[in-house]
């Protein structure tokens, strides 16, 4: 059985969580991943907004893209988006 390192969850709670994941359909699992991804992106956005209160929405978006993709690919993506508009 595959185990996951966890520091904040008891074995009993982890077993319940694993059983719940196993009982989910693929669509339910995808919905969970999508919701968690959205949550993480909102956290990132808020963190950037707090660290850079002087930046506008577009600049914060570009900063977030650069953090995720790296500066080279981010520049290509932003340039492609600008030319597509």
N, C-alpha and C positions, 0 to 999 in steps of 0.2 A: 504494500500500500504506500502511496506517495504521501509524504508528510510535508507540511509547510512550517517553516520557522515562525513562531509567534511568541510575543512577549506579554501580550496583554489579554490573552484569551485562555480560559481554563480548557482542559481536555474535554470536559463534558460539553461546554459551550461550542467548542470547535467541532465536535461530533454532530451536534444538532445542526450547525451551520452547513457542514458538509452534506448531511442528509437532505437539507433543504435545497442545496445546489443540485444535487443528483436528481431530485424530484422535479426540477424545472425542465420545461421544454426548451429546445434551442431558441425559440422566439423569446421566451421569458429571460433566458440568460443574456441574449443580445440586448434586450430592453434594459437589463441591469447594467451591462457594460456601457450602454449609451448614456444612461442616467449618471453613472459614476464619472464618465468622461466629461460630461457637461459640468458636473460639480467641480472637478479638478480644473477645468478651463476657467470657470468663474472665480475660483480661488486664485489662480494665477493672475487673472485680470485685476482682481482687487488688490493683490500684493503689488503688482506693477503700479497701479493707480496710487497706492499709498507711498511707494518709494519715489514716484515721479509725479507729484500733484500738478506740476506745471505743464505736463504734456496733454495734448488733446486726444480725442478718441482715435483718430487715424494714426498718430504717432505711437500711442500705446499698442495699437494693433500691430504695427510694424515691429515694435520691440518684442512683442510676444511671438510673432512669426520668426524673428531672428533667433530668439532663444530656443525655439523648437527645431528649426531647420538648419541653423548655422547661418552665418552672414552671407556666404556666397549663394547658397540656394535661395535664401530669403530675398536677396536682391533680385534674383531672376524671377521669383514669384511675384514680388511687388511690381517689377517692371512689366511683367506679362499682364497683371491685373490692370495697371494703368493704361496700357495700350489697348486692352480689350474693351475698356469703358468708352 
